[in-house]
């Protein structure tokens, strides 16, 4: 199982994830930070991303040093349109460049999904579509259970408790 949970609260976005990786029938718990499913985006202090799917996709995207241009970040123009016009195409092009997806049909073979958060804005990038959220979302094979947990803890004022319960679910 893989899951990333994202929750908007207190004018910010909180992200949490499990630490499990799957390779065939093997399950591995990753404790080394370079293997984490959530990372800081280069050039953007308040921007974080997460990925579910093949680890090689996440590695390629973590290495993108210009996913968000620092000038765009400081100008405050990283929004829904920016994600559509720059971030999603750059992710797709990076994965094509590394031959993780086909040039013939760049959406057909994509197994990864991404969450992108900046300040109090929350997006998911599911190739062919970018979604913006007002409250919360979850990605991965455990997403239904995590969202169910978030719905049931909607009255809880402590985001960390909601995230932990969603991951446990």
N, C-alpha and C positions, 0 to 999 in steps of 0.2 A: 504494500500500500504506500502511496505517496500522497501527501496533502500539504497545501499552503493555505493559510487562512489570513484574510486581510479584513481589518475592521477600522472604520472611521469613528473617532471619538475625541473629544477635547481639542478640536481644531488640528488634528494630526491623523496619520494613518499608522496603525500597528500591524505588523506582520509576524506570523509564527508558522513554523513548519515542523514536520517530523524529521528525524535524522536518518531514516532508513533508505537504503538504496537496494535495488533489485537487479540481479543479473541472472536471467533464466530462472532457475528454481532457488537460487541462493539469495539470502537476505543479508545485508551488511549494515551495521550501524556506523555512520560516519561521525567522527568527532574532530577531525582536522578541519580548521576553518576554510581551507581551500576547496573543500568538498561541499560546503554548505549550499543549500538550495536558495538562500537569500543572500544578497550582496549589495554593497554600496555602488552606485553608478559613478564612474569616473567623471570629474568636472562638475558635479552637482551635489553639493553638501547635504541637501535635504531630500535626496532622491534615492530610493531603494528599489530593487527588482528581485523577483523570485521566479523559479522555473520548476515545472514538473515535466517529466519525460526523460529522454536519454541524456545522460550526464555529459556526453560530448557536445550536445547543443548548448548547454549551460556554460561549459568551458569556453566555447567559441565566443559567446555573447559577453561573458565576463571580461574577455580580453579586448573587447571593443573600447578603444580609448576616446572615441568621439561620438558615441551614441547620442549624447546630449552635449552640444557645443557650449563651452563655458560662457561665451558671450550671450547666447540665448537664455541660459539659466539665469544670469545676472540681470538680463533685461526683463525677466519674468514672463517669457512668452511660451513656456513649456505647458501646453494645455492639450485638450482633446485633438484639435487640428494638428498640432505639432506631433503628437503620437502617430496620427494617421499619415501625415506627410513625410515624417523623417524617421521616427523610431521603428515603426513596423517595417517599412521598406529596408532599413539598414539591417535589421535582424534577419530578414529574409535573404538579402544579398550576402550577408556574412555566412549564413548556413549554406547557400548555394556555392560560395567561394570555397568552402571547406568540403564540398561535395556531400553534405549531410542531407540535402534535398536535391531533387532533380531540376535541371534547367527547363525541361520540357513542361512539367507541371509542378510549380513550386509549392502548391498546397497539398497535393496528393499524398506525399510521403512524410509530411511533417507530423511528428509525434509529440512535440513539446508545446506547452502553453506557458505564457508569461504573465506575471502580475507586475505592474509598474506603479509606484507611488511617489508623489512629489508634494511636499507640504501637506495640504489637506485634500489632495486630489488622488483618486484611486481608479485605476484602469486595469483591464485585462486585455491581452493581445492574443487572440486566437485567430490564426492566419486567415485572412479574408475579412476579419472583423475586429474592431476595437470597441470595447464597451467601457463606459464610465459608470461608477457606482456611487450611490448616495449613502450607503450604510455598510454593507459587508459583502464578501464573496469568498469562495473557496475553489481551489483548483486541485485536480488529481483524482485518483481512484477513490479516495475517502471524502470527496467533496460533499456528497449528499448527507452523510452522517454529520460532517462539520457544520453544514448550513442548518441542519435540524437542531443541532446544539445551540447555534447562534440565535435561532428563532426562539428557542425555549428559554434563553437567558437574556432576552431583550430588556428586561427590567433591571438587570444587574448594572450598577454604575461603574464597575471596575473592569476596564478592558482586558487587563492581563488575566483575570479569572475566566472571562468569556473565551479568550483565546486558548487557554490551557484546557478548558473543558471541551472545546471544539476539536482540538488535536487528539485528546483522549478518546473522543467519540469515534 
